[in-house]
Amino acid sequence: MRFCGVLIICLWSFQVTWSQLLVDLARDFETSLLNNRIPDTTRFLPEYDFIIVGAGSAGCVMANRLSEISSVSVLLLEAGDQETFISDVPLTAALTQMTRYNWGYKAEPTEHACQGLKGGVCNWPKGRGVGGTSLINFMLYTRGHRRDYDEWAAANNSGWSYDELLPYFRKSERIGIPELYKSPYHGRNGQLDVQYTDYRSQLLKAFLKSGREMGYEITDPNGEHLIGFARSQATIRNGRRCSTSKAFIQPVVHRKNIHISMKSWVTRLIIDPITKTATGVKFVKQRKRYTVRARKEVILSAGTIASPQLLMLSGIGPAEHLREHNITVRQDLPVGYNLQDHITLNGLVFVVNDSTVNDARLLNPSDIFRYIFAGQGPYTIPGGAEAFAFVRTPSSKFAKDYPDMELVLGAGSLSGDRFGTMRNLLGITDEFYDYMFGDLQSKETFGLGSSVTATQKSGQNIVA
Ligand SMILES: Cc1cc2nc3c(=O)[nH]c(=O)nc-3n(C[C@H](O)[C@H](O)[C@H](O)COP(=O)(O)OP(=O)(O)OC[C@H]3O[C@@H](n4cnc5c(N)ncnc54)[C@H](O)[C@@H]3O)c2cc1C
């Protein structure tokens, strides 16, 4: 583990060039040292009860829960590999996005967004590997507003109201925040660790105080009210990322009724043309093609981009578009047409007369050793976000308890990104960076990220 810590710091310093090589080295080193290699199936049964496509946040939970039933068989197929300690460090989440754990999608150019970014396009990071996007995300544990779930239930999705889902949130969660142990909204015996980091800056205190001064309460964002200011609750375990692989897959790899297959690229779902149900999948592993059938269900959990893509490749999607690509239409449906993205501004930078978290400070050996040996200190801040606030803007037409904007307190800011990690992640050009932040590089600064969480369009609520 000590070696691991040194390696991650080197990786941070040398950046992307060496990242792929280091990810491979890290995986081999870690799996041989800790013997935590996920068994990778190469011999498949012709049929399983359930086939799960994609071992991301959702797929890992599904695999864990279904394989609790010892009489059913489960196949979990994942295009990527298993995680390593490279993705464990909460503060360097952005760095992980430069490795092969990110599919590296880019949006199409648009006149209305991403103008300061390379080629005028936004990066769309998406996780690849057992754990999926939970390997590269910022780990903030926020369930959202109860009304969003209730609206799903009202739209004919029975069982999806907040009250019906709460027992499952509690079942999954192992809350490590003593003041919430008795809260009816949290669980203490689940697999997914939700904790605060030990690190608390002066900025955090000031941020929460400013919230109070504006009339907001300091809340548990996963409790009674979402609106308010809060310290970041994060999916971390003793200062390190708790991915869904760690929470839900590592503990069940010994089960006899689950086969996990990595580097397995699903290319198509097999759809019965008469019943129009999915009866199996086709996938490629190590250049070999496989067809496996499902007795009960195929569960498609390949993420926001790959799930609709796989549906379309399997003949379910907008008929005209499928015909353009010579795909036989099984069902004409507007698949992919409800895609929504956060509208985010990350560039707000504030100069302060106190020490903040920036690349230069992080090379400080005491911070490095504190992280490696104790899982403490600034390296444990989830994605650099110490706290956040859900607020209702003055022009909002939503109900009083419903936020339309999220503000995220960064323990540092873009101007402290001397090694260029965040710049690369967001795709900011050097010219734009120098123009905006160049003069601030030597100053102590913190950042505020703002995201639109809900907008109203033609009387319809759109929740991001
Ligand atoms: C940069 C970033 C920061 C984020 N921060 C937060 C945060 O702080 N808090 C929060 O709650 N959410 C956050 N999110 C969002 C959250 O991580 C995702 O919503 C969630 O992980 C999605 O889960 P999923 O199971 O739908 O998909 P994923 O976790 O993306 O899983 C999909 C899986 O399917 C696999 N796959 C894809 N295609 C195929 C194929 N053809 N064959 C086989 N396997 C395939 C992928 O490799 C992947 O492992 C963040 C997201 C990003 C990108």
The ligand as an SDF file (V2000), in Angstrom:
LIG
                    3D

 53 58  0  0  0  0  0  0  0  0999 V2000
  -17.3680   12.9170  -13.5800 C   0  0  0  0  0  0  0  0  0  0  0  0
  -18.5880   12.3910  -12.8900 C   0  0  0  0  0  0  0  0  0  0  0  0
  -18.8180   12.7260  -11.5730 C   0  0  0  0  0  0  0  0  0  0  0  0
  -19.9680   12.2510  -10.9350 C   0  0  0  0  0  0  0  0  0  0  0  0
  -20.1430   12.5280   -9.6250 N   0  0  0  0  0  0  0  0  0  0  0  0
  -21.2060   12.0150   -8.9790 C   0  0  0  0  0  0  0  0  0  0  0  0
  -21.3630   12.2210   -7.5880 C   0  0  0  0  0  0  0  0  0  0  0  0
  -20.5430   12.8620   -6.9430 O   0  0  0  0  0  0  0  0  0  0  0  0
  -22.4620   11.6890   -6.9830 N   0  0  0  0  0  0  0  0  0  0  0  0
  -23.3860   10.9580   -7.6980 C   0  0  0  0  0  0  0  0  0  0  0  0
  -24.3660   10.4760   -7.0920 O   0  0  0  0  0  0  0  0  0  0  0  0
  -23.2470   10.7270   -9.0140 N   0  0  0  0  0  0  0  0  0  0  0  0
  -22.1770   11.2250   -9.6560 C   0  0  0  0  0  0  0  0  0  0  0  0
  -22.0190   10.9690  -10.9850 N   0  0  0  0  0  0  0  0  0  0  0  0
  -23.0340   10.1730  -11.6820 C   0  0  0  0  0  0  0  0  0  0  0  0
  -22.9990    8.6810  -11.3130 C   0  0  0  0  0  0  0  0  0  0  0  0
  -21.6800    8.2320  -11.1460 O   0  0  0  0  0  0  0  0  0  0  0  0
  -23.6930    7.8780  -12.4320 C   0  0  0  0  0  0  0  0  0  0  0  0
  -25.0090    8.3790  -12.5830 O   0  0  0  0  0  0  0  0  0  0  0  0
  -23.7910    6.3910  -12.1310 C   0  0  0  0  0  0  0  0  0  0  0  0
  -22.5340    5.8490  -11.7940 O   0  0  0  0  0  0  0  0  0  0  0  0
  -24.3540    5.6790  -13.3570 C   0  0  0  0  0  0  0  0  0  0  0  0
  -24.5360    4.3210  -13.0410 O   0  0  0  0  0  0  0  0  0  0  0  0
  -24.9980    3.2660  -14.1570 P   0  0  0  0  0  0  0  0  0  0  0  0
  -25.0240    1.9420  -13.5020 O   0  0  0  0  0  0  0  0  0  0  0  0
  -26.2330    3.7630  -14.8140 O   0  0  0  0  0  0  0  0  0  0  0  0
  -23.8810    3.3190  -15.2790 O   0  0  0  0  0  0  0  0  0  0  0  0
  -22.3160    3.0930  -15.1630 P   0  0  0  0  0  0  0  0  0  0  0  0
  -21.8740    3.1290  -13.7400 O   0  0  0  0  0  0  0  0  0  0  0  0
  -21.6900    4.0340  -16.1260 O   0  0  0  0  0  0  0  0  0  0  0  0
  -22.1230    1.5910  -15.6340 O   0  0  0  0  0  0  0  0  0  0  0  0
  -22.2460    1.1530  -16.9450 C   0  0  0  0  0  0  0  0  0  0  0  0
  -21.2920   -0.0120  -17.1240 C   0  0  0  0  0  0  0  0  0  0  0  0
  -21.6180   -0.6880  -18.3440 O   0  0  0  0  0  0  0  0  0  0  0  0
  -20.4070   -1.0270  -18.9900 C   0  0  0  0  0  0  0  0  0  0  0  0
  -20.6930   -1.1700  -20.4260 N   0  0  0  0  0  0  0  0  0  0  0  0
  -21.0060   -0.1940  -21.3070 C   0  0  0  0  0  0  0  0  0  0  0  0
  -21.2100   -0.7250  -22.5290 N   0  0  0  0  0  0  0  0  0  0  0  0
  -21.0290   -2.0540  -22.4090 C   0  0  0  0  0  0  0  0  0  0  0  0
  -21.0950   -3.1350  -23.3430 C   0  0  0  0  0  0  0  0  0  0  0  0
  -21.4370   -2.9470  -24.6300 N   0  0  0  0  0  0  0  0  0  0  0  0
  -20.8250   -4.3810  -22.8810 N   0  0  0  0  0  0  0  0  0  0  0  0
  -20.5070   -4.6040  -21.5750 C   0  0  0  0  0  0  0  0  0  0  0  0
  -20.4240   -3.6080  -20.6610 N   0  0  0  0  0  0  0  0  0  0  0  0
  -20.6920   -2.3580  -21.0850 C   0  0  0  0  0  0  0  0  0  0  0  0
  -19.4920    0.1470  -18.6900 C   0  0  0  0  0  0  0  0  0  0  0  0
  -18.1260   -0.1830  -18.8970 O   0  0  0  0  0  0  0  0  0  0  0  0
  -19.8380    0.4290  -17.2400 C   0  0  0  0  0  0  0  0  0  0  0  0
  -19.0290   -0.3140  -16.3570 O   0  0  0  0  0  0  0  0  0  0  0  0
  -20.8950   11.4490  -11.6570 C   0  0  0  0  0  0  0  0  0  0  0  0
  -20.6620   11.1120  -12.9870 C   0  0  0  0  0  0  0  0  0  0  0  0
  -19.5200   11.5750  -13.5960 C   0  0  0  0  0  0  0  0  0  0  0  0
  -19.2780   11.1850  -15.0350 C   0  0  0  0  0  0  0  0  0  0  0  0
  1  2  1  0
  2  3  1  0
  2 52  2  0
  3  4  2  0
  4  5  1  0
  4 50  1  0
  5  6  2  0
  6  7  1  0
  6 13  1  0
  7  8  2  0
  7  9  1  0
  9 10  1  0
 10 11  2  0
 10 12  1  0
 12 13  2  0
 13 14  1  0
 14 15  1  0
 14 50  1  0
 15 16  1  0
 16 17  1  0
 16 18  1  0
 18 19  1  0
 18 20  1  0
 20 21  1  0
 20 22  1  0
 22 23  1  0
 23 24  1  0
 24 25  2  0
 24 26  1  0
 24 27  1  0
 27 28  1  0
 28 29  2  0
 28 30  1  0
 28 31  1  0
 31 32  1  0
 32 33  1  0
 33 34  1  0
 33 48  1  0
 34 35  1  0
 35 36  1  0
 35 46  1  0
 36 37  1  0
 36 45  1  0
 37 38  2  0
 38 39  1  0
 39 40  1  0
 39 45  2  0
 40 41  1  0
 40 42  2  0
 42 43  1  0
 43 44  2  0
 44 45  1  0
 46 47  1  0
 46 48  1  0
 48 49  1  0
 50 51  2  0
 51 52  1  0
 52 53  1  0
M  END
$$$$
